[in-house]
Amino acid sequence: QLPVVESGGGLVQSGGSLRLSCASSELILNYYGVGWFRQAPGKEREGLACISSVSGSTTYAESVKGRFSISREYAEKTVSLQMNDLNPADTAVYFCAASPVSLDSCELTESPYGHWGQGTQVTVSS
């Protein structure tokens, strides 16, 4: 069983929205830095957005800034990624990852994240 689980992926038309959720039955995500990544066919995995464990500060990749928003739901112990104005270039498998490092900021590189999910497919049709 993987430590984190993503949900909310699916098929959406260009210009549409999806909300992904990251949850864990093993980790209390409220205490972890959490990042969202994606990997399109034939491409390297790309960091999209992250939220720090201490201050809740966020960081976004330029490719999604202004369209995607990461947030914590403390009561549910989950982290969501709201994706708006989707386009076919956003088609990929989206991964959630958790970092046990307590920091006031977060990174979009993979190395701090030791707990990964299996990913959820997002397909945007034109």
C-alpha positions as CSV (number, residue, x, y, z in Angstrom):
1,Q,0.0,0.0,0.0
2,L,1.4,3.3,-1.1
3,P,1.6,6.0,1.6
4,V,-0.4,8.6,-0.3
5,V,-3.3,8.3,-2.6
6,E,-4.4,10.7,-5.3
7,S,-8.0,11.0,-6.5
8,G,-10.1,13.3,-8.7
9,G,-8.5,12.7,-12.1
10,G,-10.5,12.2,-15.3
11,L,-11.4,13.4,-18.7
12,V,-12.3,17.1,-19.1
13,Q,-12.7,19.4,-22.1
14,S,-10.3,22.2,-22.8
15,G,-11.1,25.2,-20.6
16,G,-12.6,23.0,-17.9
17,S,-11.6,22.4,-14.3
18,L,-10.7,19.5,-12.1
19,R,-9.9,19.2,-8.4
20,L,-7.4,16.6,-7.3
21,S,-7.1,15.4,-3.8
22,C,-4.2,13.8,-1.9
23,A,-4.9,11.7,1.2
24,S,-3.1,9.2,3.4
25,S,-4.1,6.5,5.8
26,E,-0.5,6.3,7.1
27,L,0.6,9.9,7.3
28,I,-1.0,12.9,8.9
29,L,-0.5,15.2,5.9
30,N,-1.0,18.3,8.0
31,Y,2.5,17.8,9.3
32,Y,4.1,17.2,5.9
33,G,5.2,19.4,3.1
34,V,3.2,18.2,0.1
35,G,3.9,18.6,-3.6
36,W,2.0,17.9,-6.8
37,F,3.9,16.7,-9.8
38,R,2.9,15.4,-13.3
39,Q,4.4,13.3,-16.0
40,A,3.3,13.4,-19.6
41,P,4.2,10.5,-22.0
42,G,7.8,10.8,-23.1
43,K,8.5,13.6,-20.7
44,E,10.2,14.0,-17.3
45,R,8.2,14.4,-14.2
46,E,7.5,18.1,-13.5
47,G,6.9,19.8,-10.2
48,L,3.7,21.9,-10.3
49,A,2.9,23.2,-6.9
50,C,3.8,22.6,-3.3
51,I,2.7,23.7,0.2
52,S,5.1,23.8,3.1
53,S,4.6,22.0,6.4
54,V,5.2,24.9,8.7
55,S,3.8,28.2,7.4
56,G,1.7,26.8,4.6
57,S,3.6,28.9,2.1
58,T,3.1,27.8,-1.5
59,T,5.2,27.7,-4.6
60,Y,4.0,27.2,-8.2
61,A,5.7,26.4,-11.5
62,E,5.4,29.1,-14.1
63,S,3.4,26.7,-16.4
64,V,0.5,26.6,-13.9
65,K,0.8,29.8,-12.0
66,G,-2.6,31.6,-12.0
67,R,-4.5,28.5,-13.1
68,F,-3.7,26.0,-10.4
69,S,-4.1,26.4,-6.7
70,I,-2.9,24.1,-3.9
71,S,-4.5,24.1,-0.5
72,R,-4.8,22.1,2.7
73,E,-8.0,20.8,4.3
74,Y,-6.8,20.5,7.9
75,A,-9.9,18.8,9.2
76,E,-9.8,16.1,6.5
77,K,-6.0,15.9,6.6
78,T,-5.8,16.2,2.8
79,V,-4.2,18.5,0.2
80,S,-6.0,19.5,-2.9
81,L,-4.9,20.9,-6.3
82,Q,-7.6,23.0,-8.0
83,M,-6.9,23.1,-11.7
84,N,-8.7,25.7,-13.8
85,D,-8.5,26.6,-17.5
86,L,-7.1,23.3,-18.4
87,N,-5.7,22.7,-21.9
88,P,-4.5,19.6,-23.8
89,A,-0.9,20.3,-22.7
90,D,-2.0,19.6,-19.1
91,T,-2.7,15.9,-20.0
92,A,-0.5,13.8,-17.8
93,V,-0.4,11.5,-14.8
94,Y,-0.6,13.6,-11.7
95,F,1.3,12.6,-8.5
96,C,1.1,13.7,-5.0
97,A,4.2,13.5,-2.7
98,A,4.8,14.2,0.9
99,S,8.0,15.4,2.5
100,P,8.7,14.8,6.2
101,V,11.1,17.8,6.3
102,S,9.7,20.7,8.4
103,L,10.4,23.9,6.5
104,D,8.8,27.3,6.1
105,S,9.0,26.9,2.4
106,C,8.8,24.1,-0.2
107,E,10.5,23.0,-3.3
108,L,9.3,21.7,-6.7
109,T,12.2,19.2,-7.0
110,E,11.6,15.6,-6.2
111,S,14.4,15.0,-3.7
112,P,12.7,16.3,-0.5
113,Y,9.7,14.0,-1.1
114,G,10.0,10.5,0.3
115,H,6.4,9.4,0.0
116,W,4.7,9.1,-3.3
117,G,1.4,8.0,-4.7
118,Q,0.7,5.9,-7.8
119,G,-0.8,8.9,-9.7
120,T,-4.1,9.8,-11.2
121,Q,-4.7,10.3,-14.9
122,V,-5.8,13.7,-16.2
123,T,-6.8,13.9,-19.8
124,V,-7.8,17.2,-21.4
125,S,-9.5,17.0,-24.8
126,S,-9.5,19.8,-27.3
